[in-house]
Amino acid sequence: MRQLKSYWFLLLLAFFVFLGWLGQSNSVNWNETYEAQDKIPFGTFLLREQLPSIFPNQSVETRKRPLSEWLNKTEGQSNLIIIGDQIEFGEVDQDILLNYALDGNNVFIANTVLPEGFYETLGLKDQLTFSWSSDTVTQLGLVNPAYRKDTAKFNRLPTFIQLKSDGSVYYKVLGIDYRTGLPNFVEIPYGLGKIYLHTVPQIFTNIHLTENPQYIARCFSYLPLRRTYWDEYYKPFNHKEKSSLDIILSNKALTIAWYLLLYGSILAVLFFAKRKQRAVPIIKDPENKSLEFIQTIGDLYFNEGNHLDMANKKVRYFFHNAQLTYLLRENEDDFWDKLQQKSGAKEITIRKLKEMITTIHQFKQMSPDYLIRLNSLLEDFYAESGKYPGNK
């Protein structure tokens, strides 16, 4: 019993420790979602909130559908901002995007890797180079003389793509990596519009916006003050199907509720497994079936109609009982006298019983009335002697 109490105490202690851990858990989600609704390090919540101040007095609209469903229906000149990682444009979306720039609009894309066809159309297919650094701090800067003195330092930047500047393709270099001297932010004229490519999308996320907000604002300063569209469709996790559990675990309150329900269910199962058991069946006392048995046997003999056989059995049982009760044998000469003396039965009862039993041996058949008379005499004898068969 003492061991059982200790077991439950430890289980409850573990339960409350688990609740405390859930309440104080501040685990950080480091997924690079680039989604405007995410306040995690690599979400873009802060940037999306600041866009109205970057483009004052201009409409900033969020679009959550493919370009093919809306971009070719816009009116007037505008800007389009797409920030993500390894964006996948379909051929239709890519053509619509390029036609959008061709008509005099501006496209700002911050992305590590774009579709090969997109680079090929812009003449950048052979201008990409892979950059990796083990440095904990990366220094990026803008080449504009007005911004050149402001070096932006970013921590925890992963590997990224840079562009060559060998002069084979015309583009205007806007920003470089000071470690390699290679461009990572360029302006490409396309038709009447311009396409801005930035190969380090991580710097536009929440964690890096707080480190160098001025650098990021200056990157967007190259876009004219126009109506601006913010893309929320081409995101790394946007097209992945989310299960119900993913939705629950993405919210801290729902996560706590989920684990509380799960742990509580386990605790309840363990608790009730000890407290409850299968119902003990009620075992009834065995019924005395002796009378029913006697009735059955009696009915059997009566239905057979063999009254002489029944009478002989009663007589044998009578002599057997006399031997057990009075120690008298059937073949003794003075059996009936000794039986009358020892039993205390009336003399007339003993005499009639003797005459009837002696006569039975001469019968080949017996009537029911005779059997009844024999049975009555035997009952009278047992009653007068006060000792019924089976009673001690």
Sequence and secondary structure as in RCSB ss.txt:
>XXXX:A:sequence
MRQLKSYWFLLLLAFFVFLGWLGQSNSVNWNETYEAQDKIPFGTFLLREQLPSIFPNQSVETRKRPLSEWLNKTE
GQSNLIIIGDQIEFGEVDQDILLNYALDGNNVFIANTVLPEGFYETLGLKDQLTFSWSSDTVTQLGLVNPAYRKD
TAKFNRLPTFIQLKSDGSVYYKVLGIDYRTGLPNFVEIPYGLGKIYLHTVPQIFTNIHLTENPQYIARCFSYLPL
RRTYWDEYYKPFNHKEKSSLDIILSNKALTIAWYLLLYGSILAVLFFAKRKQRAVPIIKDPENKSLEFIQTIGDL
YFNEGNHLDMANKKVRYFFHNAQLTYLLRENEDDFWDKLQQKSGAKEITIRKLKEMITTIHQFKQMSPDYLIRLN
SLLEDFYAESGKYPGNK
>XXXX:A:secstr
 HHHHHHHHHHHHHHHHHHHHHHH           TT  STT  HHHHHHHHHHSTTS EEEE S GGGTGGG  
S EEEEEE SS    HHHHHHHHHHHHTT EEEEE S   HHHHHHHT TTSEEEE    SEEEEEE STTTTT 
 EEEES   EEEE  SSSS  EEEEEETTT  EEEEEEEETTEEEEEES GGGGSHHHHTT HHHHHHHHTTS S
SEEEEE SS TTTTS   HHHHHHTSHHHHHHHHHHHHHHHHHHHHHHHH              HHHHHHHHHHH
HHHHT HHHHHHHHHHHHHHHHHHHH   TT TTHHHHHHHHH   HHHHHHHHHHHHHHTT SS  HHHHHHHH
HHHHHHHHHHT  TT  
